[in-house]
Amino acid sequence: MFCWLRRREHGKAAPSIEVLKKTTRALGVSADYLLNEDADDATPIEIKDRTMAEKLELIDQLSEKDKSTIIHMIETMLTKKKMVDLVTQDAALEAA
């Protein structure tokens, strides 16, 4: 599965419609959100965890390169977790 993700990230593989549907369900977003590179990501949110809010403020003071690196790491970890959850959920459904 992670090999497929790596090929996808490098533009060497494209997801099927079924994979796109499962991905949108797992991530809780629309297909349009995933496919539209021009989407505005500036959705306002409220962070209730004070420690997390402080860390985000400090991250905002980093260079663009460092911020980009942190964002990429977070996105990778979240995507991995969601994909593992999706595969686990599908395996449980198939076993039932």
Secondary structure by P-SEA (a helix, b strand, c coil): caaaaaaaaaccccccaaaaaaaaaaaccccccccccccccbbbbbbccaaaaaaaaaaaaccaaaaaaaaaaaaaaaaaaaaaaaaaaaaaaaac
